[in-house]
Amino acid sequence: MRTFMHGAAAWDVACPQRPSQLAGLTMAGFRVRDLDALRMVPHPAVTLLLEFGAGSPVLDWAAGRQQRGSLVAGPGLGSGGAVQVRGENVECVQVRLSPVIARAVLGASPADLDGAVVSLDDLWGREASRIREQLGDVSSWQGRFALTDALLARRYAAGPPVDPEVAWAWHRIVGSRGLARVDGLAAEVGWSRKRLWSRFRSQLGLPPKRAVKLVRFDHAAHRLVAGEGAARVAADAGYADQSHLHRDVMAFTGATPATVAGEPFLAVDDIAWPSRGTLAKPHVSRDLRLGRRPEVRRLPV
């Protein structure tokens, strides 16, 4: 376990010693005694928060709405800087699910979670309470990770997969770090644009154009946190110019690039998800090039 400092607050962060059984699933453990209100920064994964400690995380919306306890958040939660999180004595396992596997794991389409949050109790009923109790009964973080991984792997095995063409299009977007040409995706998988857009949105929870922008933003934001200049990030990440980057960052976070560079939820990623910086390029199978149903290999988020 490592410690991440933010002001006077200390976050204890634990990472699994073994990779998940599922490609596209990563997780980290957090213990925070006093969590000040912090901005939620949009991320391209579906987030599953499993709390089990004495305290409970609280999400606050700008409009006054609140959400407590274990939850599921769709890709892009916090867009516009509208959501903050706080809490005391928070202990939780945070899981990031690729949208490609999220529908099977959750038992619900991410389309119902587009930038929104659902209580895990509402989604899973009594199973959510059992998970909370089981995590609390386990004495080690590695034991909690193993328990969570086994549970989610079982749910995935019983759930419906997404179409291989949709999965391929997602991996194409992620592998290009948001630089893939959206108009070319349908042609690459041999579908009509209307069919791909409809299936992609219904199965992954966001349309392809939004996915491209979110993946590109996530890559750019982490480069800003790493200390790179906005002009260089804008040029390398595919933005038309620095003003374009500024507008995109403002739209996703409600803050300037300079402010986002200091966001703790982004900075802690180097501890909680140390391998997130490397995104594998999608495999283009021979079947796809010949116009047949593509083979989709196991790829990271």
C-alpha positions as CSV (number, residue, x, y, z in Angstrom):
1,M,0.0,0.0,0.0
2,R,1.2,3.5,-0.9
3,T,0.2,6.9,0.3
4,F,-0.9,9.8,-1.9
5,M,-0.9,13.2,-0.3
6,H,-3.3,15.9,-1.2
7,G,-2.9,19.0,1.1
8,A,-3.2,17.7,4.6
9,A,-5.2,14.6,3.6
10,A,-3.5,11.3,3.0
11,W,-5.0,8.6,0.8
12,D,-3.8,5.0,1.3
13,V,-3.8,3.3,-2.1
14,A,-3.6,-0.4,-2.7
15,C,-3.1,-2.2,-6.1
16,P,-3.7,-5.8,-7.0
17,Q,-0.6,-8.0,-7.2
18,R,-2.1,-10.0,-10.1
19,P,-4.0,-8.9,-13.2
20,S,-7.7,-9.5,-13.4
21,Q,-9.2,-12.6,-15.0
22,L,-11.0,-10.2,-17.4
23,A,-9.4,-8.1,-20.0
24,G,-10.8,-4.6,-19.6
25,L,-11.1,-4.8,-15.8
26,T,-8.8,-2.9,-13.5
27,M,-9.2,-2.0,-9.8
28,A,-7.6,-0.2,-6.9
29,G,-8.3,0.1,-3.2
30,F,-8.6,3.4,-1.3
31,R,-8.7,4.3,2.4
32,V,-9.2,8.0,3.1
33,R,-9.8,9.4,6.6
34,D,-11.0,12.8,5.5
35,L,-11.8,13.3,1.8
36,D,-12.3,17.0,1.0
37,A,-14.7,17.8,-1.8
38,L,-12.9,17.0,-5.0
39,R,-13.9,17.4,-8.7
40,M,-14.9,14.2,-10.5
41,V,-12.9,14.2,-13.8
42,P,-14.6,12.3,-16.7
43,H,-13.1,9.0,-17.6
44,P,-13.8,6.6,-20.6
45,A,-14.5,3.6,-18.4
46,V,-17.5,2.6,-16.5
47,T,-16.8,3.0,-12.8
48,L,-18.0,0.6,-10.1
49,L,-17.4,1.8,-6.5
50,L,-17.7,-0.8,-3.8
51,E,-17.6,0.7,-0.3
52,F,-17.4,-1.3,2.9
53,G,-15.9,0.8,5.6
54,A,-17.3,2.8,8.5
55,G,-17.8,5.9,6.3
56,S,-19.3,6.4,2.9
57,P,-18.4,8.4,-0.1
58,V,-20.8,11.2,-1.0
59,L,-21.3,12.6,-4.5
60,D,-22.6,16.1,-4.7
61,W,-24.2,17.5,-7.9
62,A,-24.1,21.2,-8.7
63,A,-27.9,21.2,-8.7
64,G,-28.0,19.9,-5.1
65,R,-28.6,16.2,-5.6
66,Q,-26.5,13.8,-3.5
67,Q,-25.6,10.1,-3.9
68,R,-24.1,7.9,-1.1
69,G,-22.7,4.4,-0.9
70,S,-21.7,1.9,-3.5
71,L,-22.5,3.0,-7.0
72,V,-22.1,2.6,-10.8
73,A,-21.1,5.5,-13.0
74,G,-21.2,5.6,-16.8
75,P,-18.4,6.9,-19.0
76,G,-17.9,10.6,-18.7
77,L,-19.3,11.1,-15.2
78,G,-18.6,14.7,-14.1
79,S,-18.7,16.4,-17.5
80,G,-18.7,20.1,-17.1
81,G,-17.4,19.9,-13.5
82,A,-20.9,19.2,-12.2
83,V,-20.0,16.5,-9.7
84,Q,-17.8,16.5,-6.6
85,V,-17.0,13.7,-4.1
86,R,-16.3,13.9,-0.4
87,G,-16.5,11.7,2.7
88,E,-14.9,10.6,6.0
89,N,-13.4,7.2,6.9
90,V,-14.0,6.0,3.3
91,E,-12.8,2.5,2.4
92,C,-13.6,1.2,-1.0
93,V,-12.6,-0.9,-4.0
94,Q,-12.9,1.1,-7.2
95,V,-13.3,-0.9,-10.4
96,R,-12.9,0.5,-13.9
97,L,-14.7,-1.5,-16.6
98,S,-14.2,-1.2,-20.3
99,P,-17.6,-0.4,-21.8
100,V,-17.0,-3.6,-23.9
101,I,-17.4,-5.8,-20.8
102,A,-19.6,-3.5,-18.7
103,R,-23.0,-4.7,-20.0
104,A,-22.2,-8.3,-19.1
105,V,-20.8,-7.5,-15.7
106,L,-23.5,-5.1,-14.6
107,G,-26.4,-6.9,-16.1
108,A,-27.6,-3.6,-17.6
109,S,-26.6,-1.5,-20.6
110,P,-24.1,1.3,-20.1
111,A,-26.5,3.3,-22.3
112,D,-28.6,3.8,-19.1
113,L,-25.5,5.3,-17.4
114,D,-24.4,7.9,-19.9
115,G,-22.7,10.4,-17.6
116,A,-25.0,9.3,-14.8
117,V,-24.8,7.4,-11.5
118,V,-26.9,4.5,-10.3
119,S,-26.9,3.1,-6.7
120,L,-25.6,-0.5,-6.7
121,D,-28.4,-1.4,-4.3
122,D,-30.9,-0.3,-7.0
123,L,-29.0,-2.2,-9.7
124,W,-28.1,-5.4,-7.9
125,G,-30.5,-5.5,-5.0
126,R,-29.5,-7.8,-2.1
127,E,-26.4,-8.9,-3.9
128,A,-24.9,-5.4,-3.3
129,S,-25.4,-5.8,0.5
130,R,-23.8,-9.2,0.4
131,I,-20.7,-7.8,-1.4
132,R,-20.4,-5.0,1.1
133,E,-20.4,-7.5,4.0
134,Q,-18.0,-9.9,2.3
135,L,-15.5,-7.1,1.6
136,G,-15.7,-6.0,5.2
137,D,-15.1,-9.5,6.4
138,V,-11.8,-9.9,4.4
139,S,-8.8,-8.7,6.2
140,S,-6.4,-7.9,3.3
141,W,-6.6,-5.8,0.2
142,Q,-5.4,-8.7,-2.0
143,G,-8.2,-10.8,-0.6
144,R,-10.7,-8.1,-1.4
145,F,-9.3,-7.8,-4.9
146,A,-9.6,-11.6,-5.4
147,L,-13.1,-11.6,-4.1
148,T,-14.2,-8.7,-6.4
149,D,-12.5,-10.2,-9.4
150,A,-14.1,-13.6,-8.9
151,L,-17.5,-12.0,-8.5
152,L,-17.3,-9.8,-11.6
153,A,-15.8,-12.7,-13.7
154,R,-18.8,-14.8,-12.8
155,R,-21.2,-12.1,-13.7
156,Y,-19.4,-11.5,-17.0
157,A,-19.6,-15.2,-17.9
158,A,-23.4,-15.1,-17.5
159,G,-24.0,-11.8,-19.2
160,P,-24.5,-11.0,-22.9
161,P,-21.4,-10.0,-24.9
162,V,-21.3,-6.9,-27.2
163,D,-21.1,-7.4,-31.0
164,P,-17.6,-8.1,-32.1
165,E,-17.8,-5.2,-34.6
166,V,-18.7,-2.9,-31.8
167,A,-15.9,-4.2,-29.6
168,W,-13.5,-3.7,-32.5
169,A,-14.6,-0.2,-33.1
170,W,-14.1,0.7,-29.4
171,H,-10.6,-0.8,-29.3
172,R,-9.8,1.1,-32.5
173,I,-10.7,4.3,-30.8
174,V,-8.8,3.5,-27.6
175,G,-5.8,2.2,-29.4
176,S,-5.5,5.4,-31.4
177,R,-5.9,7.5,-28.2
178,G,-9.0,9.2,-29.8
179,L,-7.4,9.9,-33.1
180,A,-9.4,7.3,-35.1
181,R,-11.5,8.8,-37.9
182,V,-15.1,8.2,-36.8
183,D,-16.5,8.3,-40.3
184,G,-14.2,5.4,-41.3
185,L,-15.1,3.0,-38.5
186,A,-18.3,1.7,-40.1
187,A,-16.5,1.0,-43.4
188,E,-13.7,-0.8,-41.5
189,V,-16.1,-3.2,-39.9
190,G,-18.3,-3.6,-43.0
191,W,-21.5,-2.1,-41.5
192,S,-23.6,0.9,-42.4
193,R,-22.9,4.1,-40.4
194,K,-26.4,4.0,-39.0
195,R,-26.1,0.4,-37.8
196,L,-22.8,0.9,-36.1
197,W,-23.8,4.2,-34.4
198,S,-27.0,2.5,-33.1
199,R,-25.3,-0.7,-31.8
200,F,-22.3,1.2,-30.4
201,R,-24.6,3.6,-28.5
202,S,-27.0,1.0,-27.2
203,Q,-24.2,-1.5,-26.1
204,L,-21.4,0.8,-24.9
205,G,-23.4,3.7,-23.6
206,L,-22.2,6.6,-25.8
207,P,-22.0,7.4,-29.5
208,P,-18.7,6.9,-31.3
209,K,-18.0,10.6,-31.7
210,R,-18.4,11.2,-28.0
211,A,-16.2,8.1,-27.3
212,V,-13.5,9.6,-29.5
213,K,-13.6,13.0,-27.7
214,L,-13.6,11.4,-24.2
215,V,-10.6,9.0,-25.0
216,R,-8.7,11.9,-26.5
217,F,-9.4,14.2,-23.5
218,D,-8.4,11.5,-21.0
219,H,-5.0,11.0,-22.8
220,A,-4.5,14.8,-23.0
221,A,-5.5,15.4,-19.4
222,H,-3.0,12.8,-18.0
223,R,-0.2,14.4,-20.1
224,L,-1.1,17.8,-18.6
225,V,-0.8,16.2,-15.1
226,A,2.6,14.8,-16.1
227,G,3.8,18.4,-16.6
228,E,3.7,18.7,-20.4
229,G,2.9,22.1,-21.8
230,A,-0.6,22.7,-23.2
231,A,0.7,23.7,-26.7
232,R,2.6,20.4,-27.1
233,V,-0.2,18.3,-25.7
234,A,-2.7,20.0,-28.1
235,A,-0.5,19.3,-31.1
236,D,0.3,15.7,-30.2
237,A,-3.2,14.7,-29.0
238,G,-4.8,15.8,-32.3
239,Y,-6.4,19.1,-31.3
240,A,-6.5,21.8,-34.0
241,D,-4.7,24.2,-31.7
242,Q,-4.2,25.1,-28.0
243,S,-7.6,26.9,-27.9
244,H,-9.3,23.8,-29.1
245,L,-7.7,21.8,-26.2
246,H,-8.8,24.6,-23.8
247,R,-12.4,24.4,-25.0
248,D,-12.4,20.6,-24.7
249,V,-11.0,20.6,-21.2
250,M,-13.4,23.2,-20.1
251,A,-16.3,21.2,-21.6
252,F,-15.3,18.0,-19.8
253,T,-14.2,19.5,-16.4
254,G,-15.5,23.1,-16.1
255,A,-11.8,24.1,-15.4
256,T,-8.8,25.3,-17.4
257,P,-6.0,23.0,-18.5
258,A,-3.7,24.6,-15.9
259,T,-6.2,23.7,-13.1
260,V,-6.8,20.2,-14.5
261,A,-3.1,19.6,-14.4
262,G,-3.3,19.7,-10.5
263,E,-6.4,17.5,-10.1
264,P,-5.7,14.8,-7.5
265,F,-8.1,12.3,-9.1
266,L,-5.8,12.4,-12.2
267,A,-2.5,12.5,-10.3
268,V,-3.4,9.5,-8.1
269,D,-3.7,7.4,-11.3
270,D,0.1,6.9,-11.4
271,I,-0.2,5.1,-8.1
272,A,-3.6,3.4,-8.4
273,W,-3.3,2.4,-12.1
274,P,0.4,2.5,-12.9
275,S,0.0,0.7,-16.2
276,R,-2.7,3.0,-17.6
277,G,-0.4,5.0,-19.8
278,T,0.2,2.2,-22.3
279,L,-2.8,1.5,-24.6
280,A,-2.5,-1.5,-26.9
281,K,-3.3,-1.0,-30.5
282,P,-6.3,-3.1,-31.7
283,H,-5.6,-6.2,-33.7
284,V,-7.1,-6.1,-37.2
285,S,-7.9,-9.7,-38.0
286,R,-7.7,-11.3,-41.5
287,D,-11.5,-12.0,-41.2
288,L,-12.3,-8.3,-40.8
289,R,-10.1,-7.4,-43.8
290,L,-12.0,-10.0,-45.8
291,G,-15.4,-8.6,-44.7
292,R,-16.3,-11.5,-42.4
293,R,-17.2,-11.3,-38.7
294,P,-14.1,-10.1,-37.0
295,E,-12.1,-11.9,-34.3
296,V,-11.9,-9.7,-31.2
297,R,-8.8,-10.4,-29.0
298,R,-8.6,-9.6,-25.4
299,L,-7.4,-6.0,-25.2
300,P,-7.0,-3.6,-22.3
301,V,-9.3,-0.6,-21.7
